[in-house]
Structures are given as structure tokens and as C-alpha cells.
Amino acid sequence: MRQPLVAGNWKMNGSLDSARELLAGIKGGFSPAMQAEVAVCPPYVYLAEVQTQLAGSSLAWGAQNLASETSGAYTGEVAASMLLDFACKYVIVGH
């Protein structure tokens, strides 16, 4: 049987301070013995902070969307290659 995935989509909520507080709470309550993979999908502007805070942990992170194009003049869009720069493992698509 496949391991379940529990992912939190932050939508357009929070601040840098609240992101740090939330990540500390998630890390504090997480146990590698859990029967599910846990991931967080913050707003793009917090990806670097999430990557820093969760590096070396069993928690995964991802993005809230990605562009269908690889590059170009698409204001506000984020390419897959950009997400790979932040070691994103997941992306929420089509929601």
C-alpha cells in the first residue's frame, strides 16, 4: 500500500514570523514513526525560509502552483526549474 501524503497549502496567509512559528510547531509535533509523509506548501515568497527551516528533517515542502511554460514573460508565474532551485518535492496543480 502506498504511504499517505498529508500536505498543508498555506494559500495567501501568514508572514515570515508566523511561517517560522508554524514550522517550529510542525517540526515539534512530527515523528518519523508517523504512517504518512508530511509536506508544507507555502507561498512562493517563503520557500527559501521553509527550505532552510526543514533541511535535514523528514518533512517535505512544495509549491502552490507552477507554470506550464519553462520561461518567458509570464508575470507572477513560477517555472519548474525555479522550484527545483529550492528543492521542492511537490507542487499542488489544478486546484
Jmol script that loads the backbone (N, CA, C; Angstrom):
load data "model"
ATOM      1  N   MET A   1       0.843  -1.187   0.000  1.00  0.00           N
ATOM      2  CA  MET A   1       0.000   0.000   0.000  1.00  0.00           C
ATOM      3  C   MET A   1       0.883   1.243   0.000  1.00  0.00           C
ATOM      4  N   ARG A   2       0.460   2.232  -0.730  1.00  0.00           N
ATOM      5  CA  ARG A   2       1.176   3.498  -0.817  1.00  0.00           C
ATOM      6  C   ARG A   2       1.118   4.268   0.485  1.00  0.00           C
ATOM      7  N   GLN A   3       2.203   4.940   0.827  1.00  0.00           N
ATOM      8  CA  GLN A   3       2.222   5.769   2.036  1.00  0.00           C
ATOM      9  C   GLN A   3       1.379   7.026   1.788  1.00  0.00           C
ATOM     10  N   PRO A   4       0.473   7.353   2.695  1.00  0.00           N
ATOM     11  CA  PRO A   4      -0.340   8.563   2.536  1.00  0.00           C
ATOM     12  C   PRO A   4       0.525   9.833   2.597  1.00  0.00           C
ATOM     13  N   LEU A   5       0.053  10.865   1.955  1.00  0.00           N
ATOM     14  CA  LEU A   5       0.695  12.175   1.984  1.00  0.00           C
ATOM     15  C   LEU A   5      -0.283  13.174   2.589  1.00  0.00           C
ATOM     16  N   VAL A   6       0.166  13.906   3.579  1.00  0.00           N
ATOM     17  CA  VAL A   6      -0.615  14.983   4.167  1.00  0.00           C
ATOM     18  C   VAL A   6       0.142  16.274   3.849  1.00  0.00           C
ATOM     19  N   ALA A   7      -0.499  17.153   3.079  1.00  0.00           N
ATOM     20  CA  ALA A   7       0.156  18.399   2.662  1.00  0.00           C
ATOM     21  C   ALA A   7      -0.699  19.590   3.061  1.00  0.00           C
ATOM     22  N   GLY A   8      -0.047  20.597   3.618  1.00  0.00           N
ATOM     23  CA  GLY A   8      -0.730  21.818   4.007  1.00  0.00           C
ATOM     24  C   GLY A   8      -0.479  22.918   2.995  1.00  0.00           C
ATOM     25  N   ASN A   9      -1.549  23.419   2.393  1.00  0.00           N
ATOM     26  CA  ASN A   9      -1.473  24.525   1.439  1.00  0.00           C
ATOM     27  C   ASN A   9      -1.778  25.808   2.196  1.00  0.00           C
ATOM     28  N   TRP A  10      -0.803  26.680   2.332  1.00  0.00           N
ATOM     29  CA  TRP A  10      -0.972  27.899   3.126  1.00  0.00           C
ATOM     30  C   TRP A  10      -1.805  28.965   2.427  1.00  0.00           C
ATOM     31  N   LYS A  11      -2.049  28.792   1.135  1.00  0.00           N
ATOM     32  CA  LYS A  11      -2.743  29.819   0.355  1.00  0.00           C
ATOM     33  C   LYS A  11      -1.992  31.148   0.489  1.00  0.00           C
ATOM     34  N   MET A  12      -2.685  32.257   0.627  1.00  0.00           N
ATOM     35  CA  MET A  12      -2.039  33.568   0.742  1.00  0.00           C
ATOM     36  C   MET A  12      -2.153  34.046   2.193  1.00  0.00           C
ATOM     37  N   ASN A  13      -1.668  33.236   3.105  1.00  0.00           N
ATOM     38  CA  ASN A  13      -1.765  33.534   4.529  1.00  0.00           C
ATOM     39  C   ASN A  13      -0.388  33.584   5.158  1.00  0.00           C
ATOM     40  N   GLY A  14      -0.296  34.339   6.230  1.00  0.00           N
ATOM     41  CA  GLY A  14       0.904  34.335   7.044  1.00  0.00           C
ATOM     42  C   GLY A  14       1.853  35.483   6.787  1.00  0.00           C
ATOM     43  N   SER A  15       2.911  35.448   7.556  1.00  0.00           N
ATOM     44  CA  SER A  15       4.012  36.396   7.464  1.00  0.00           C
ATOM     45  C   SER A  15       5.278  35.593   7.707  1.00  0.00           C
ATOM     46  N   LEU A  16       6.429  36.208   7.587  1.00  0.00           N
ATOM     47  CA  LEU A  16       7.667  35.492   7.825  1.00  0.00           C
ATOM     48  C   LEU A  16       7.722  34.987   9.261  1.00  0.00           C
ATOM     49  N   ASP A  17       7.330  35.820  10.209  1.00  0.00           N
ATOM     50  CA  ASP A  17       7.327  35.397  11.611  1.00  0.00           C
ATOM     51  C   ASP A  17       6.343  34.259  11.857  1.00  0.00           C
ATOM     52  N   SER A  18       5.149  34.361  11.289  1.00  0.00           N
ATOM     53  CA  SER A  18       4.174  33.292  11.512  1.00  0.00           C
ATOM     54  C   SER A  18       4.591  32.009  10.795  1.00  0.00           C
ATOM     55  N   ALA A  19       5.290  32.131   9.674  1.00  0.00           N
ATOM     56  CA  ALA A  19       5.805  30.950   8.976  1.00  0.00           C
ATOM     57  C   ALA A  19       6.827  30.236   9.850  1.00  0.00           C
ATOM     58  N   ARG A  20       7.717  30.982  10.457  1.00  0.00           N
ATOM     59  CA  ARG A  20       8.716  30.382  11.346  1.00  0.00           C
ATOM     60  C   ARG A  20       8.054  29.696  12.533  1.00  0.00           C
ATOM     61  N   GLU A  21       7.054  30.344  13.088  1.00  0.00           N
ATOM     62  CA  GLU A  21       6.345  29.781  14.237  1.00  0.00           C
ATOM     63  C   GLU A  21       5.607  28.500  13.840  1.00  0.00           C
ATOM     64  N   LEU A  22       4.939  28.527  12.707  1.00  0.00           N
ATOM     65  CA  LEU A  22       4.212  27.349  12.239  1.00  0.00           C
ATOM     66  C   LEU A  22       5.168  26.194  11.963  1.00  0.00           C
ATOM     67  N   LEU A  23       6.285  26.464  11.306  1.00  0.00           N
ATOM     68  CA  LEU A  23       7.258  25.416  11.006  1.00  0.00           C
ATOM     69  C   LEU A  23       7.830  24.805  12.279  1.00  0.00           C
ATOM     70  N   ALA A  24       8.095  25.641  13.273  1.00  0.00           N
ATOM     71  CA  ALA A  24       8.595  25.124  14.553  1.00  0.00           C
ATOM     72  C   ALA A  24       7.557  24.208  15.196  1.00  0.00           C
ATOM     73  N   GLY A  25       6.294  24.574  15.119  1.00  0.00           N
ATOM     74  CA  GLY A  25       5.230  23.748  15.668  1.00  0.00           C
ATOM     75  C   GLY A  25       5.084  22.426  14.935  1.00  0.00           C
ATOM     76  N   ILE A  26       5.174  22.473  13.611  1.00  0.00           N
ATOM     77  CA  ILE A  26       5.059  21.251  12.813  1.00  0.00           C
ATOM     78  C   ILE A  26       6.243  20.327  13.110  1.00  0.00           C
ATOM     79  N   LYS A  27       7.439  20.892  13.138  1.00  0.00           N
ATOM     80  CA  LYS A  27       8.622  20.079  13.431  1.00  0.00           C
ATOM     81  C   LYS A  27       8.539  19.489  14.839  1.00  0.00           C
ATOM     82  N   GLY A  28       8.050  20.260  15.783  1.00  0.00           N
ATOM     83  CA  GLY A  28       7.931  19.784  17.156  1.00  0.00           C
ATOM     84  C   GLY A  28       6.926  18.669  17.333  1.00  0.00           C
ATOM     85  N   GLY A  29       5.903  18.654  16.502  1.00  0.00           N
ATOM     86  CA  GLY A  29       4.861  17.642  16.612  1.00  0.00           C
ATOM     87  C   GLY A  29       5.030  16.471  15.661  1.00  0.00           C
ATOM     88  N   PHE A  30       6.058  16.524  14.835  1.00  0.00           N
ATOM     89  CA  PHE A  30       6.263  15.489  13.829  1.00  0.00           C
ATOM     90  C   PHE A  30       7.112  14.361  14.385  1.00  0.00           C
ATOM     91  N   SER A  31       6.737  13.151  14.053  1.00  0.00           N
ATOM     92  CA  SER A  31       7.513  11.972  14.432  1.00  0.00           C
ATOM     93  C   SER A  31       7.782  11.155  13.172  1.00  0.00           C
ATOM     94  N   PRO A  32       9.030  10.781  12.933  1.00  0.00           N
ATOM     95  CA  PRO A  32       9.325   9.935  11.768  1.00  0.00           C
ATOM     96  C   PRO A  32       8.570   8.610  11.791  1.00  0.00           C
ATOM     97  N   ALA A  33       8.041   8.224  12.948  1.00  0.00           N
ATOM     98  CA  ALA A  33       7.277   6.983  13.051  1.00  0.00           C
ATOM     99  C   ALA A  33       5.860   7.119  12.500  1.00  0.00           C
ATOM    100  N   MET A  34       5.446   8.334  12.144  1.00  0.00           N
ATOM    101  CA  MET A  34       4.106   8.544  11.585  1.00  0.00           C
ATOM    102  C   MET A  34       3.950   7.734  10.304  1.00  0.00           C
ATOM    103  N   GLN A  35       2.760   7.337  10.044  1.00  0.00           N
ATOM    104  CA  GLN A  35       2.472   6.494   8.885  1.00  0.00           C
ATOM    105  C   GLN A  35       2.135   7.296   7.639  1.00  0.00           C
ATOM    106  N   ALA A  36       2.508   8.572   7.614  1.00  0.00           N
ATOM    107  CA  ALA A  36       2.238   9.417   6.451  1.00  0.00           C
ATOM    108  C   ALA A  36       3.417  10.348   6.219  1.00  0.00           C
ATOM    109  N   GLU A  37       3.621  10.703   4.963  1.00  0.00           N
ATOM    110  CA  GLU A  37       4.592  11.743   4.647  1.00  0.00           C
ATOM    111  C   GLU A  37       3.893  13.079   4.861  1.00  0.00           C
ATOM    112  N   VAL A  38       4.616  14.038   5.395  1.00  0.00           N
ATOM    113  CA  VAL A  38       4.045  15.352   5.681  1.00  0.00           C
ATOM    114  C   VAL A  38       4.809  16.401   4.878  1.00  0.00           C
ATOM    115  N   ALA A  39       4.049  17.283   4.221  1.00  0.00           N
ATOM    116  CA  ALA A  39       4.647  18.343   3.414  1.00  0.00           C
ATOM    117  C   ALA A  39       3.913  19.653   3.660  1.00  0.00           C
ATOM    118  N   VAL A  40       4.634  20.742   3.489  1.00  0.00           N
ATOM    119  CA  VAL A  40       4.029  22.065   3.555  1.00  0.00           C
ATOM    120  C   VAL A  40       4.231  22.754   2.210  1.00  0.00           C
ATOM    121  N   CYS A  41       3.229  23.515   1.801  1.00  0.00           N
ATOM    122  CA  CYS A  41       3.274  24.239   0.530  1.00  0.00           C
ATOM    123  C   CYS A  41       2.976  25.707   0.806  1.00  0.00           C
ATOM    124  N   PRO A  42       4.021  26.468   1.132  1.00  0.00           N
ATOM    125  CA  PRO A  42       3.845  27.874   1.491  1.00  0.00           C
ATOM    126  C   PRO A  42       3.743  28.769   0.252  1.00  0.00           C
ATOM    127  N   PRO A  43       3.406  30.032   0.455  1.00  0.00           N
ATOM    128  CA  PRO A  43       3.507  30.987  -0.644  1.00  0.00           C
ATOM    129  C   PRO A  43       4.959  31.049  -1.142  1.00  0.00           C
ATOM    130  N   TYR A  44       5.139  31.352  -2.413  1.00  0.00           N
ATOM    131  CA  TYR A  44       6.470  31.367  -3.023  1.00  0.00           C
ATOM    132  C   TYR A  44       7.487  32.195  -2.242  1.00  0.00           C
ATOM    133  N   VAL A  45       7.044  33.322  -1.706  1.00  0.00           N
ATOM    134  CA  VAL A  45       7.994  34.223  -1.039  1.00  0.00           C
ATOM    135  C   VAL A  45       8.613  33.606   0.210  1.00  0.00           C
ATOM    136  N   TYR A  46       8.036  32.520   0.729  1.00  0.00           N
ATOM    137  CA  TYR A  46       8.561  31.877   1.933  1.00  0.00           C
ATOM    138  C   TYR A  46       9.286  30.565   1.640  1.00  0.00           C
ATOM    139  N   LEU A  47       9.446  30.206   0.384  1.00  0.00           N
ATOM    140  CA  LEU A  47      10.096  28.938   0.053  1.00  0.00           C
ATOM    141  C   LEU A  47      11.519  28.842   0.590  1.00  0.00           C
ATOM    142  N   ALA A  48      12.291  29.915   0.491  1.00  0.00           N
ATOM    143  CA  ALA A  48      13.670  29.877   0.989  1.00  0.00           C
ATOM    144  C   ALA A  48      13.695  29.637   2.491  1.00  0.00           C
ATOM    145  N   GLU A  49      12.805  30.287   3.218  1.00  0.00           N
ATOM    146  CA  GLU A  49      12.736  30.101   4.667  1.00  0.00           C
ATOM    147  C   GLU A  49      12.321  28.671   5.010  1.00  0.00           C
ATOM    148  N   VAL A  50      11.352  28.156   4.301  1.00  0.00           N
ATOM    149  CA  VAL A  50      10.897  26.793   4.538  1.00  0.00           C
ATOM    150  C   VAL A  50      12.027  25.805   4.249  1.00  0.00           C
ATOM    151  N   GLN A  51      12.719  26.000   3.158  1.00  0.00           N
ATOM    152  CA  GLN A  51      13.842  25.127   2.818  1.00  0.00           C
ATOM    153  C   GLN A  51      14.897  25.150   3.927  1.00  0.00           C
ATOM    154  N   THR A  52      15.215  26.322   4.422  1.00  0.00           N
ATOM    155  CA  THR A  52      16.198  26.456   5.495  1.00  0.00           C
ATOM    156  C   THR A  52      15.723  25.771   6.775  1.00  0.00           C
ATOM    157  N   GLN A  53      14.473  26.029   7.157  1.00  0.00           N
ATOM    158  CA  GLN A  53      13.951  25.502   8.416  1.00  0.00           C
ATOM    159  C   GLN A  53      13.760  23.987   8.396  1.00  0.00           C
ATOM    160  N   LEU A  54      13.449  23.424   7.242  1.00  0.00           N
ATOM    161  CA  LEU A  54      13.138  21.995   7.174  1.00  0.00           C
ATOM    162  C   LEU A  54      14.286  21.136   6.658  1.00  0.00           C
ATOM    163  N   ALA A  55      15.371  21.755   6.208  1.00  0.00           N
ATOM    164  CA  ALA A  55      16.511  20.992   5.697  1.00  0.00           C
ATOM    165  C   ALA A  55      16.996  20.020   6.771  1.00  0.00           C
ATOM    166  N   GLY A  56      17.210  18.787   6.367  1.00  0.00           N
ATOM    167  CA  GLY A  56      17.687  17.765   7.291  1.00  0.00           C
ATOM    168  C   GLY A  56      16.588  17.075   8.078  1.00  0.00           C
ATOM    169  N   SER A  57      15.356  17.550   7.943  1.00  0.00           N
ATOM    170  CA  SER A  57      14.237  16.910   8.632  1.00  0.00           C
ATOM    171  C   SER A  57      13.559  15.921   7.685  1.00  0.00           C
ATOM    172  N   SER A  58      12.606  15.186   8.202  1.00  0.00           N
ATOM    173  CA  SER A  58      11.837  14.248   7.377  1.00  0.00           C
ATOM    174  C   SER A  58      10.648  14.919   6.707  1.00  0.00           C
ATOM    175  N   LEU A  59      10.462  16.199   6.966  1.00  0.00           N
ATOM    176  CA  LEU A  59       9.342  16.937   6.384  1.00  0.00           C
ATOM    177  C   LEU A  59       9.700  17.410   4.977  1.00  0.00           C
ATOM    178  N   ALA A  60       8.713  17.380   4.109  1.00  0.00           N
ATOM    179  CA  ALA A  60       8.908  17.810   2.728  1.00  0.00           C
ATOM    180  C   ALA A  60       8.257  19.173   2.514  1.00  0.00           C
ATOM    181  N   TRP A  61       8.635  19.834   1.426  1.00  0.00           N
ATOM    182  CA  TRP A  61       7.999  21.102   1.091  1.00  0.00           C
ATOM    183  C   TRP A  61       7.765  21.146  -0.411  1.00  0.00           C
ATOM    184  N   GLY A  62       6.833  22.006  -0.763  1.00  0.00           N
ATOM    185  CA  GLY A  62       6.487  22.146  -2.163  1.00  0.00           C
ATOM    186  C   GLY A  62       5.933  23.524  -2.442  1.00  0.00           C
ATOM    187  N   ALA A  63       5.415  23.687  -3.634  1.00  0.00           N
ATOM    188  CA  ALA A  63       4.895  24.973  -4.080  1.00  0.00           C
ATOM    189  C   ALA A  63       3.395  24.880  -4.313  1.00  0.00           C
ATOM    190  N   GLN A  64       2.779  26.026  -4.460  1.00  0.00           N
ATOM    191  CA  GLN A  64       1.331  26.081  -4.614  1.00  0.00           C
ATOM    192  C   GLN A  64       0.866  26.016  -6.064  1.00  0.00           C
ATOM    193  N   ASN A  65       1.785  26.160  -6.992  1.00  0.00           N
ATOM    194  CA  ASN A  65       1.425  26.109  -8.401  1.00  0.00           C
ATOM    195  C   ASN A  65       2.704  26.163  -9.219  1.00  0.00           C
ATOM    196  N   LEU A  66       2.628  25.856 -10.508  1.00  0.00           N
ATOM    197  CA  LEU A  66       3.753  26.068 -11.395  1.00  0.00           C
ATOM    198  C   LEU A  66       3.243  26.367 -12.780  1.00  0.00           C
ATOM    199  N   ALA A  67       4.057  27.101 -13.509  1.00  0.00           N
ATOM    200  CA  ALA A  67       3.680  27.498 -14.868  1.00  0.00           C
ATOM    201  C   ALA A  67       3.853  26.329 -15.824  1.00  0.00           C
ATOM    202  N   SER A  68       3.080  26.341 -16.875  1.00  0.00           N
ATOM    203  CA  SER A  68       3.222  25.313 -17.898  1.00  0.00           C
ATOM    204  C   SER A  68       4.376  25.628 -18.853  1.00  0.00           C
ATOM    205  N   GLU A  69       4.849  26.844 -18.830  1.00  0.00           N
ATOM    206  CA  GLU A  69       5.964  27.266 -19.686  1.00  0.00           C
ATOM    207  C   GLU A  69       7.277  27.144 -18.917  1.00  0.00           C
ATOM    208  N   THR A  70       8.378  26.964 -19.633  1.00  0.00           N
ATOM    209  CA  THR A  70       9.676  26.835 -18.975  1.00  0.00           C
ATOM    210  C   THR A  70      10.304  28.183 -18.650  1.00  0.00           C
ATOM    211  N   SER A  71       9.950  29.209 -19.406  1.00  0.00           N
ATOM    212  CA  SER A  71      10.437  30.574 -19.152  1.00  0.00           C
ATOM    213  C   SER A  71       9.647  31.533 -20.036  1.00  0.00           C
ATOM    214  N   GLY A  72       9.867  32.805 -19.828  1.00  0.00           N
ATOM    215  CA  GLY A  72       9.199  33.793 -20.673  1.00  0.00           C
ATOM    216  C   GLY A  72       8.597  34.926 -19.883  1.00  0.00           C
ATOM    217  N   ALA A  73       7.877  35.774 -20.576  1.00  0.00           N
ATOM    218  CA  ALA A  73       7.281  36.975 -19.992  1.00  0.00           C
ATOM    219  C   ALA A  73       5.911  36.651 -19.401  1.00  0.00           C
ATOM    220  N   TYR A  74       5.912  35.862 -18.340  1.00  0.00           N
ATOM    221  CA  TYR A  74       4.681  35.441 -17.684  1.00  0.00           C
ATOM    222  C   TYR A  74       4.702  35.974 -16.251  1.00  0.00           C
ATOM    223  N   THR A  75       4.259  37.192 -16.104  1.00  0.00           N
ATOM    224  CA  THR A  75       4.313  37.867 -14.808  1.00  0.00           C
ATOM    225  C   THR A  75       3.622  37.052 -13.719  1.00  0.00           C
ATOM    226  N   GLY A  76       4.328  36.863 -12.618  1.00  0.00           N
ATOM    227  CA  GLY A  76       3.765  36.166 -11.472  1.00  0.00           C
ATOM    228  C   GLY A  76       3.836  34.658 -11.547  1.00  0.00           C
ATOM    229  N   GLU A  77       4.253  34.109 -12.655  1.00  0.00           N
ATOM    230  CA  GLU A  77       4.340  32.653 -12.798  1.00  0.00           C
ATOM    231  C   GLU A  77       5.687  32.148 -12.290  1.00  0.00           C
ATOM    232  N   VAL A  78       5.761  30.871 -11.981  1.00  0.00           N
ATOM    233  CA  VAL A  78       6.981  30.253 -11.488  1.00  0.00           C
ATOM    234  C   VAL A  78       7.217  28.968 -12.277  1.00  0.00           C
ATOM    235  N   ALA A  79       8.417  28.849 -12.825  1.00  0.00           N
ATOM    236  CA  ALA A  79       8.768  27.681 -13.637  1.00  0.00           C
ATOM    237  C   ALA A  79       9.244  26.530 -12.748  1.00  0.00           C
ATOM    238  N   ALA A  80       9.130  25.321 -13.268  1.00  0.00           N
ATOM    239  CA  ALA A  80       9.576  24.139 -12.541  1.00  0.00           C
ATOM    240  C   ALA A  80      11.050  24.241 -12.173  1.00  0.00           C
ATOM    241  N   SER A  81      11.861  24.767 -13.066  1.00  0.00           N
ATOM    242  CA  SER A  81      13.296  24.900 -12.782  1.00  0.00           C
ATOM    243  C   SER A  81      13.544  25.825 -11.592  1.00  0.00           C
ATOM    244  N   MET A  82      12.705  26.834 -11.417  1.00  0.00           N
ATOM    245  CA  MET A  82      12.829  27.735 -10.270  1.00  0.00           C
ATOM    246  C   MET A  82      12.510  26.991  -8.976  1.00  0.00           C
ATOM    247  N   LEU A  83      11.497  26.151  -9.017  1.00  0.00           N
ATOM    248  CA  LEU A  83      11.121  25.380  -7.834  1.00  0.00           C
ATOM    249  C   LEU A  83      12.196  24.361  -7.468  1.00  0.00           C
ATOM    250  N   LEU A  84      12.855  23.821  -8.465  1.00  0.00           N
ATOM    251  CA  LEU A  84      13.946  22.886  -8.197  1.00  0.00           C
ATOM    252  C   LEU A  84      15.104  23.575  -7.484  1.00  0.00           C
ATOM    253  N   ASP A  85      15.285  24.874  -7.727  1.00  0.00           N
ATOM    254  CA  ASP A  85      16.322  25.628  -7.016  1.00  0.00           C
ATOM    255  C   ASP A  85      16.096  25.608  -5.509  1.00  0.00           C
ATOM    256  N   PHE A  86      14.850  25.412  -5.086  1.00  0.00           N
ATOM    257  CA  PHE A  86      14.500  25.371  -3.672  1.00  0.00           C
ATOM    258  C   PHE A  86      14.233  23.940  -3.192  1.00  0.00           C
ATOM    259  N   ALA A  87      14.598  22.961  -4.005  1.00  0.00           N
ATOM    260  CA  ALA A  87      14.452  21.541  -3.668  1.00  0.00           C
ATOM    261  C   ALA A  87      13.012  21.153  -3.348  1.00  0.00           C
ATOM    262  N   CYS A  88      12.062  21.791  -4.029  1.00  0.00           N
ATOM    263  CA  CYS A  88      10.660  21.433  -3.834  1.00  0.00           C
ATOM    264  C   CYS A  88      10.427  20.008  -4.319  1.00  0.00           C
ATOM    265  N   LYS A  89       9.773  19.234  -3.493  1.00  0.00           N
ATOM    266  CA  LYS A  89       9.462  17.853  -3.844  1.00  0.00           C
ATOM    267  C   LYS A  89       8.062  17.738  -4.436  1.00  0.00           C
ATOM    268  N   TYR A  90       7.184  18.657  -4.067  1.00  0.00           N
ATOM    269  CA  TYR A  90       5.795  18.605  -4.505  1.00  0.00           C
ATOM    270  C   TYR A  90       5.340  19.957  -5.064  1.00  0.00           C
ATOM    271  N   VAL A  91       4.308  19.891  -5.881  1.00  0.00           N
ATOM    272  CA  VAL A  91       3.617  21.085  -6.373  1.00  0.00           C
ATOM    273  C   VAL A  91       2.133  20.753  -6.421  1.00  0.00           C
ATOM    274  N   ILE A  92       1.322  21.660  -5.912  1.00  0.00           N
ATOM    275  CA  ILE A  92      -0.131  21.497  -5.994  1.00  0.00           C
ATOM    276  C   ILE A  92      -0.561  22.066  -7.352  1.00  0.00           C
ATOM    277  N   VAL A  93      -1.152  21.229  -8.186  1.00  0.00           N
ATOM    278  CA  VAL A  93      -1.520  21.640  -9.551  1.00  0.00           C
ATOM    279  C   VAL A  93      -3.004  21.384  -9.758  1.00  0.00           C
ATOM    280  N   GLY A  94      -3.662  22.321 -10.424  1.00  0.00           N
ATOM    281  CA  GLY A  94      -5.049  22.121 -10.806  1.00  0.00           C
ATOM    282  C   GLY A  94      -6.055  22.236  -9.677  1.00  0.00           C
ATOM    283  N   HIS A  95      -5.787  23.090  -8.746  1.00  0.00           N
ATOM    284  CA  HIS A  95      -6.739  23.239  -7.642  1.00  0.00           C
ATOM    285  C   HIS A  95      -7.488  24.559  -7.739  1.00  0.00           C
TER     286      HIS A  95
END
end "model"
wireframe off; spacefill off
backbone 0.3
color backbone group
